[in-house]
Amino acid sequence: MMVLDVGSAMGYFSLPMARMVGPGGKVVCVDVQPKMLQVLRRRAAAAGLAEQIETHVSSEDAIGLQGRDARFDFASLSR
């Protein structure tokens, strides 16, 4: 399963979703704040979920996943 989490911050929803998708899945986390994504990566590693989490920094007006050829089974958007 492939999940998109826009506005993921430090992973309040991302980490539980990473557990749900399991070892074969991926949660693509997008946020405008690089420091929040650093915290998310650290938390994912501590929880043993680093392989299921992929992070991307976005701009304020674009998600920033150009050139990524993937479909998502589920998307979550937080403000």
KADA-V72191 format. One record per pair of residues at least 24 apart in sequence whose ideal C-beta (glycine too) atoms are under 10 Angstrom apart, sorted by the first residue. I is the first residue (numbers start at 1). J is the second residue. If there is no record, write none. Layout:
I | J
I | J
This chain:
1 | 25
1 | 26
1 | 27
1 | 52
1 | 72
1 | 73
1 | 74
2 | 26
2 | 27
2 | 28
2 | 54
2 | 70
2 | 71
2 | 72
2 | 73
2 | 74
2 | 75
3 | 27
3 | 28
3 | 29
3 | 52
3 | 72
3 | 73
3 | 74
3 | 75
3 | 76
4 | 28
4 | 29
4 | 30
4 | 56
4 | 63
4 | 65
4 | 70
4 | 71
4 | 72
4 | 73
4 | 74
4 | 75
4 | 76
4 | 77
5 | 29
5 | 30
5 | 31
5 | 40
5 | 53
5 | 54
5 | 55
5 | 72
5 | 74
5 | 75
5 | 76
5 | 77
5 | 78
6 | 30
6 | 31
6 | 32
6 | 56
6 | 58
6 | 63
6 | 65
6 | 75
6 | 76
6 | 77
6 | 78
6 | 79
7 | 31
7 | 32
7 | 33
7 | 36
7 | 58
7 | 76
7 | 77
7 | 78
7 | 79
8 | 33
8 | 36
8 | 37
8 | 40
8 | 53
8 | 55
8 | 56
8 | 76
8 | 77
8 | 78
9 | 33
9 | 35
9 | 36
9 | 37
9 | 39
9 | 40
9 | 78
10 | 35
10 | 36
10 | 37
10 | 38
10 | 39
10 | 40
10 | 41
10 | 42
10 | 43
10 | 44
11 | 36
11 | 37
11 | 39
11 | 40
11 | 41
11 | 42
11 | 43
11 | 44
11 | 47
11 | 49
11 | 53
11 | 55
12 | 40
12 | 43
12 | 78
13 | 76
13 | 78
14 | 40
14 | 43
14 | 44
14 | 49
14 | 52
14 | 53
14 | 55
14 | 76
14 | 78
15 | 40
15 | 43
15 | 44
15 | 46
15 | 47
15 | 49
15 | 52
15 | 53
16 | 47
16 | 49
17 | 49
17 | 52
17 | 53
17 | 74
17 | 76
18 | 44
18 | 47
18 | 48
18 | 49
18 | 50
18 | 51
18 | 52
18 | 53
18 | 54
19 | 47
19 | 48
19 | 49
19 | 52
20 | 52
20 | 74
21 | 49
21 | 52
21 | 53
21 | 73
21 | 74
22 | 49
22 | 52
23 | 49
23 | 51
23 | 52
24 | 51
24 | 52
25 | 51
25 | 52
25 | 73
26 | 51
26 | 52
26 | 53
26 | 54
26 | 70
26 | 72
27 | 52
27 | 53
27 | 54
27 | 55
27 | 72
27 | 74
27 | 76
28 | 53
28 | 54
28 | 55
28 | 56
28 | 63
28 | 65
28 | 68
28 | 70
28 | 72
28 | 75
29 | 53
29 | 54
29 | 55
29 | 56
29 | 76
30 | 54
30 | 55
30 | 56
30 | 57
30 | 58
30 | 62
30 | 63
30 | 64
30 | 65
30 | 77
31 | 55
31 | 56
31 | 57
31 | 58
31 | 78
32 | 57
32 | 58
32 | 59
32 | 60
32 | 61
32 | 64
33 | 57
33 | 58
